[in-house]
Amino acid sequence: MKKTENLLVDCTFILETWVSSNSLAIYAMRLIQGLLKYSNYQVCVLAWQEKDAFIDELVGQKVDKILLNRRSDLTTSWRPYYRLSGMLPKKLKREIKRRNITIVINPWHQGALFFYPKTIRQYGVVHDMFLYDKVKLQRGKVSYFIWRNYQRILASKFSGLISISQMTHDELLRCENLPSMVVYNSIPFDFTIVEEPVEVVQAKRYIIDINRFQGYKNAELLIRALSLIKDEIPHYLYLKGDHEFEEERKSLEKLAVELGLEDRVIFDISCRSEGELRYLYTHADLFVSPSLKEGFGWTPIEAAILKTPVLVSDIKVFKEVLCGKIPTFDPNSPEDLAKKMLSIISNPPSEQERSELADFFLNRYSLENQIKQLEEFLES
């Protein structure tokens, strides 16, 4: 019989201000849930003391943890000290030895604060390389060069890297020439949840996108596409975002007014329950994801599993994770999007087609499959 190993999920990247809707927190939650349910590992979680209850709430059960106090357990708040030196707080060092930890997983490789002795196999999960583009725009050439080399040093400290899609793997190779193993995400949505009506869309026909209002999410294209066909369809455009990126949202609201759509575009930044989100998905005539880039893309798959017709931008990662089964459009052409939207609304896929698609994605991106792929990698 194979000996059970002790595995630590390092969640110290989850800070005091983080909320449960944060995509990295959701990923960590699914990872912990899956390891507890489907793996043979003895699992514990490393977290800050103030996030103790938050972790349990995310996972849905009491989780074995090593809790660190930011004030008493850290000798300095300077992150690079721990990252570059490989030093660990005394409490963490003691607990690792006591629990005989042999594997550590960082659910976000760029958020790793601690690097562990070489006797411990440490793996980092790469979600996307978008931070590279952001830093490049914000800093001068010298500062960016230093940052890039610092990131390369940190990434080289891992025993292995895990990418959530082939596209992310390819971007990692392009940016840092570092290999990784592709382990696809599982879909975090609870598909057994009961619908909770959302008053703002009741008795309305609508097209929906659930995303943030960042520029690369490309909601502007959706608004412009609707303006081209607003007299041909009765639909509202429902854009579900969050309280972040307020400036970008206000710019989109201004665009809607300029295009005469102030009464046809609904901007929702409220915190919705999963029951409400299920209602929003299932009562929409069409789900559209116009993103210019994604690391994976959960929401189109969630919509397809809930049997809502889906339309996505023609980008590499969507072609990969959606397996060519979802119609696409040019993310730079409001005319092309408008045409495709009209086509699907006029001639939606049959119930059988939607059911087959839902079954395909539900199986492909199950939590059990994610953990099976992860275990194969950890044991290779």
C-alpha positions in Angstrom: 0.0 0.0 0.0 1.2 3.5 -0.9 2.3 5.6 2.0 0.1 8.6 2.7 2.0 11.9 2.3 1.3 15.1 4.2 0.4 18.0 1.9 0.3 21.7 2.8 -1.8 24.2 0.8 -0.2 27.6 1.4 -2.9 30.2 1.5 -0.9 33.1 2.9 -1.6 35.0 -0.3 -5.2 35.4 0.9 -5.0 38.7 2.7 -7.3 40.4 5.3 -9.3 42.4 2.7 -10.0 39.4 0.4 -13.6 38.4 -0.2 -15.1 35.1 -1.1 -15.8 36.2 -4.7 -12.1 36.7 -5.5 -11.2 34.2 -8.3 -7.9 33.2 -6.6 -9.7 32.5 -3.3 -12.3 30.4 -5.2 -9.5 28.4 -6.9 -7.8 27.7 -3.5 -11.2 26.7 -2.1 -11.8 24.2 -4.9 -8.3 22.8 -4.6 -8.7 22.2 -0.9 -12.2 20.7 -1.3 -10.9 18.3 -4.0 -7.8 17.2 -2.2 -9.9 16.5 0.9 -12.5 14.5 -1.0 -10.7 12.7 -3.8 -7.0 12.5 -2.9 -5.0 10.2 -0.5 -3.1 13.1 1.0 -3.3 14.3 4.5 -4.2 17.9 3.9 -3.6 21.0 6.0 -3.8 24.7 5.1 -1.4 27.5 6.0 -3.2 30.8 6.5 -3.1 34.1 8.5 -4.9 33.9 11.8 -7.5 36.5 10.8 -8.6 34.3 7.9 -9.2 31.2 10.0 -13.0 31.3 9.8 -12.9 32.6 6.2 -11.1 29.5 5.0 -13.6 27.2 6.7 -16.5 29.1 5.2 -15.0 28.9 1.7 -14.3 25.2 1.9 -17.6 24.4 3.6 -16.1 22.5 6.6 -13.6 22.8 9.4 -10.1 22.4 7.9 -6.9 21.4 9.6 -4.6 24.5 9.6 -1.3 26.1 10.6 -2.2 29.7 11.5 0.4 32.4 11.5 0.1 35.8 13.3 1.4 38.6 11.2 2.7 40.5 14.2 4.2 37.8 16.4 5.3 35.2 13.9 7.1 37.3 11.3 10.4 38.9 12.1 9.9 41.5 9.3 7.0 42.6 7.0 9.4 42.9 4.1 8.2 40.1 1.7 11.4 39.7 -0.3 13.3 38.8 2.9 11.3 35.5 3.2 11.0 34.9 -0.6 14.7 35.3 -1.4 16.3 33.9 1.7 14.2 30.8 2.1 13.9 31.6 5.8 10.7 30.4 7.5 9.0 31.7 10.7 9.9 29.5 13.7 6.3 28.4 14.2 6.0 27.3 10.6 9.3 25.5 10.6 8.3 23.6 13.8 4.9 22.7 12.4 6.3 21.4 9.1 8.7 19.1 11.0 6.0 18.0 13.5 3.5 17.2 10.7 6.1 15.7 8.4 5.0 17.9 5.5 6.5 16.6 2.2 4.5 18.6 -0.4 3.5 22.2 -0.6 1.1 23.7 -3.1 0.8 27.5 -3.7 -2.6 28.1 -5.4 -1.1 31.3 -6.9 2.6 31.1 -7.7 3.1 34.9 -7.8 1.6 35.2 -4.4 4.0 32.8 -2.7 5.5 34.4 0.4 7.5 31.4 1.7 9.9 29.0 -0.1 10.6 25.8 1.6 13.6 23.5 2.1 14.5 21.4 -0.9 13.5 18.3 1.0 9.9 19.5 0.5 8.4 19.5 -3.0 6.8 22.9 -3.6 4.5 23.5 -6.6 3.0 26.8 -7.8 -0.2 27.3 -9.8 0.1 29.7 -12.8 -3.2 31.3 -13.7 -2.1 33.8 -16.3 0.8 36.1 -17.2 -1.3 39.3 -17.3 0.7 41.0 -14.5 3.7 41.0 -16.8 1.9 43.3 -19.3 0.6 45.5 -16.5 4.0 46.0 -14.9 5.6 46.7 -18.3 3.1 49.5 -18.9 3.5 51.0 -15.4 7.3 50.9 -15.0 10.3 52.0 -17.0 12.6 49.6 -18.8 15.2 49.3 -16.0 12.5 48.8 -13.3 10.7 46.2 -15.4 14.0 44.4 -16.2 14.7 44.1 -12.4 11.2 42.9 -11.7 11.3 40.3 -14.5 14.6 38.9 -13.1 13.2 38.9 -9.6 10.1 36.9 -10.8 12.4 34.5 -12.7 14.4 33.8 -9.5 11.2 33.2 -7.5 9.7 30.9 -10.1 12.9 28.8 -10.3 12.5 28.0 -6.6 9.5 25.8 -7.3 9.9 22.0 -7.8 7.3 22.4 -10.5 4.7 24.7 -12.0 1.1 23.9 -12.8 -0.8 25.9 -15.5 -4.6 26.1 -15.6 -4.6 25.9 -19.4 -2.4 25.2 -22.4 -2.5 28.8 -23.3 -1.2 29.8 -19.9 1.5 27.2 -20.2 2.6 28.6 -23.6 2.6 32.2 -22.2 4.8 31.0 -19.3 7.3 29.5 -21.7 7.2 32.7 -23.8 7.7 35.0 -20.9 10.1 33.0 -18.7 11.0 29.9 -20.7 9.7 27.8 -17.8 7.9 24.5 -18.4 4.7 23.6 -16.5 2.1 20.8 -16.4 -1.4 21.6 -17.5 -4.1 20.8 -14.9 -7.4 22.2 -16.0 -9.6 24.0 -13.5 -12.8 22.5 -12.2 -16.0 24.6 -12.3 -16.7 26.0 -8.8 -20.4 26.7 -9.3 -22.8 24.6 -7.2 -25.1 23.2 -9.8 -27.5 21.7 -7.2 -28.4 25.1 -5.8 -32.0 26.3 -6.1 -32.8 29.4 -8.1 -33.5 32.7 -6.3 -35.3 35.3 -8.5 -33.6 38.5 -9.3 -36.1 41.3 -9.5 -34.3 43.6 -11.8 -34.5 41.1 -14.7 -37.9 39.5 -14.0 -40.3 39.7 -16.9 -37.4 40.9 -19.1 -35.6 39.3 -22.0 -31.9 39.8 -21.7 -28.4 39.0 -22.8 -25.8 38.5 -20.0 -22.1 38.7 -19.3 -20.7 37.9 -15.8 -17.3 39.4 -15.5 -15.3 42.4 -14.2 -15.3 45.8 -15.8 -11.5 45.7 -16.6 -10.7 47.0 -20.1 -9.6 43.6 -21.4 -13.0 42.1 -20.5 -14.2 44.1 -23.5 -17.7 44.9 -22.3 -17.6 48.0 -24.5 -17.9 45.7 -27.5 -21.1 44.2 -26.2 -22.6 47.7 -25.6 -21.7 48.8 -29.1 -23.1 45.5 -30.6 -26.4 46.0 -28.9 -26.6 49.6 -30.2 -26.5 48.1 -33.7 -29.5 45.8 -33.2 -31.4 47.6 -30.5 -34.4 48.2 -32.8 -34.5 44.6 -33.9 -34.6 42.9 -30.5 -36.4 43.7 -27.2 -33.5 42.5 -25.1 -31.7 44.3 -22.2 -28.0 43.8 -21.7 -27.2 42.7 -18.1 -23.6 43.2 -17.1 -22.7 41.6 -13.8 -19.5 42.9 -12.3 -18.3 43.9 -8.8 -17.3 47.1 -6.9 -13.8 47.2 -8.3 -12.7 49.1 -11.5 -15.2 51.9 -10.8 -13.6 54.2 -13.3 -13.9 51.7 -16.1 -17.6 51.0 -15.2 -18.4 54.7 -15.2 -16.8 55.0 -18.7 -19.1 52.1 -19.9 -22.1 53.8 -18.3 -21.3 57.0 -20.2 -20.9 55.0 -23.5 -24.4 53.5 -22.9 -25.9 56.9 -22.6 -24.1 58.2 -25.7 -25.5 55.3 -27.7 -29.0 55.8 -26.4 -28.9 52.6 -24.3 -29.2 54.1 -20.8 -32.5 52.2 -20.3 -31.3 49.0 -22.0 -28.0 48.3 -20.2 -28.1 47.1 -16.5 -24.9 47.4 -14.5 -24.9 45.3 -11.4 -22.2 45.5 -8.9 -24.1 43.9 -6.0 -23.0 40.7 -4.3 -25.3 37.9 -5.6 -25.8 34.5 -4.1 -25.2 31.4 -6.1 -29.0 30.9 -6.2 -29.4 34.4 -7.8 -26.5 33.7 -10.2 -28.2 30.5 -11.3 -31.4 32.5 -12.0 -29.4 35.1 -14.0 -27.8 32.3 -16.1 -30.8 30.2 -16.8 -33.3 33.0 -17.6 -31.0 34.7 -20.1 -31.6 34.2 -23.8 -27.9 34.4 -24.5 -24.6 34.5 -22.5 -21.8 36.4 -24.2 -18.1 36.6 -23.2 -16.3 39.2 -25.3 -12.9 39.0 -23.4 -9.7 39.9 -25.2 -7.8 37.6 -22.9 -8.4 35.0 -20.2 -6.3 32.5 -18.3 -9.1 30.0 -18.4 -12.7 31.4 -18.4 -15.1 29.8 -15.9 -18.3 31.7 -16.7 -19.0 30.6 -20.3 -18.7 27.0 -19.1 -21.0 27.6 -16.2 -23.6 29.1 -18.6 -23.3 26.1 -21.0 -23.8 23.6 -18.1 -26.9 25.5 -17.1 -28.1 25.2 -20.7 -27.9 28.8 -21.7 -26.9 29.5 -25.3 -23.3 30.8 -25.3 -21.2 33.0 -27.6 -17.6 33.8 -27.0 -14.8 35.8 -28.5 -12.5 34.1 -30.9 -9.4 33.9 -28.6 -7.0 31.1 -28.1 -7.9 30.1 -24.6 -11.7 29.9 -25.4 -11.0 27.7 -28.4 -9.0 25.4 -26.1 -11.2 25.1 -23.0 -14.5 25.1 -24.9 -13.1 22.5 -27.3 -14.5 24.2 -30.4 -18.1 23.5 -29.2 -19.2 27.1 -28.7 -19.7 29.7 -31.6 -17.3 32.5 -31.7 -17.0 36.1 -33.0 -14.3 38.6 -33.8 -13.6 40.5 -30.5 -12.7 43.6 -32.4 -15.9 43.8 -34.5 -19.2 45.0 -33.0 -20.8 44.3 -36.3 -19.7 40.6 -36.2 -20.9 40.2 -32.7 -24.2 41.9 -33.4 -24.8 39.5 -36.4 -23.9 36.4 -34.3 -26.2 37.6 -31.4 -29.1 38.0 -33.8 -28.5 34.6 -35.3 -28.5 32.7 -32.0 -31.5 34.7 -30.5 -33.5 33.9 -33.7 -32.4 30.3 -33.9 -31.2 29.0 -30.5 -29.7 25.5 -30.1 -32.2 22.7 -29.4 -32.8 21.3 -25.9 -31.0 18.1 -26.9 -27.9 20.1 -28.1 -27.8 22.1 -24.9 -28.2 19.0 -22.7 -25.3 17.2 -24.5 -23.1 20.2 -24.2 -23.9 20.5 -20.5 -23.1 16.9 -19.8 -19.8 17.2 -21.8 -18.5 20.2 -19.8 -19.8 18.9 -16.4 -17.7 15.8 -16.9 -14.7 17.4 -18.4 -14.3 20.0 -15.8 -15.4 18.1 -12.7 -13.5 18.4 -9.4 -12.7 14.7 -9.5 -10.9 15.1 -12.8 -8.9 18.1 -11.7 -7.6 16.2 -8.6 -6.9 13.1 -10.7 -4.8 15.2 -13.1 -3.0 16.9 -10.2 -2.2 13.6 -8.4 -0.8 12.2 -11.6 1.5 15.2 -11.8 2.6 15.2 -8.2 3.4 11.5 -8.4 5.3 11.6 -11.7 
